[in-house]
Amino acid sequence: MRRTKRARRIGGGILLLAGLLGAGHLIWESNASVPGPLTNRHAGHIQVIGHAGSGFFTPLNPFNPLPPSSLAGVEKALSQGADGVEIDVQLSQDSIPMLYHDPTLNSMTTDSGCVSQQPAAALVKLPYRGGWGYDLFHNERLITLETLLARVARYPQYPYLHLDLHERDGCGGEYSRSPALARALAALIRRYQVPPDRLLILTTYQPTLRQLRQALPQVPLGLEITQGEDLVAGLAAAKGIGVQAIVIPKALATPAQVAQVQAAGFDAVLFGGRSAGSIRRLVAAHPDAIEVDNVPQLLRTLQR
């Protein structure tokens, strides 16, 4: 009788532990149907996000020799005090999410073609090429998103990650691989237990946002509005999908637009800005986050 009770207690303990572990898994995947806000908007805090890491190849103001969305560019932005980074994600031939910005490999590497035309094992061997003035200062190669997630998981505080999905390339890819990209992202985010409140996945392509909303119900999503698109129509579409943020380029960003986005219940994320003047203009629009090409200048403007 004593052994039976003990066995029941042990069995109950195992079931309780299994239930707690299972509950934790379910909490991460599907607890809240609508994620919380990306920033503390009511306190007037603007997130400082490094655009493509530390920005793009620039000769002046400031000199930046690091390739966009490279590991060194990400680490530089974070070391400068950015709250997080925006990085560009494309899918390799063998369905591995890669970090790379441009439509073709010709523009920034020693190879040609597109990310979608090569397996990840070949892509990670490709050196970045920015030109003589830049390549003296870096030794970067393409990396996978998984490599970055493994690296930032070791930071004392997990940085904010804005994943900008590039679903069209310069080799004729017209969203046919978007479902595979969404599945691969969801699998990586679950595997590395990326904190949902430190993440934003953004794209211009609404079907991908719908797929991600189903696959990652707790992860904030962003709809990017491009030149010529109707903001009102974009807001209506975003509300129907369950998007949390509207992402607007510097050229289209005005205080009125930002206020309209926020009044509709979305966070306003602006991207661009390198000079002191352009950054002051973006800050004056009072967005919730700025993906900036000059992290130190934005921090100075915000007096942080």
Secondary structure, 3 states (H helix, E strand, C coil): CHHHHHHHHHHHHHHHHHHHHHHHHHHHHHCCCCCCCCCCHHHCCCEEEEECCCCCCECCCCCECCCCCCHHHHHHHHHCCCCEEEEEEEECCCCCEEECCCCCCCCCECCCCCHHHCCHHHHCCCEECCCHHHHCCCCCECEEHHHHHHHHCCCCCCCEEEEEECCECCCCCECCCHHHHHHHHHHHHHHCCCCHHHEEEEECCHHHHHHHHHHCCCCCEEEECCCCCCHHHHHHHHHHHCCCEEEEEHHHCCHHHHHHHHHCCCEEEEECCCCHHHHHHHHHCCCCEEEECCHHHHHHHCCC
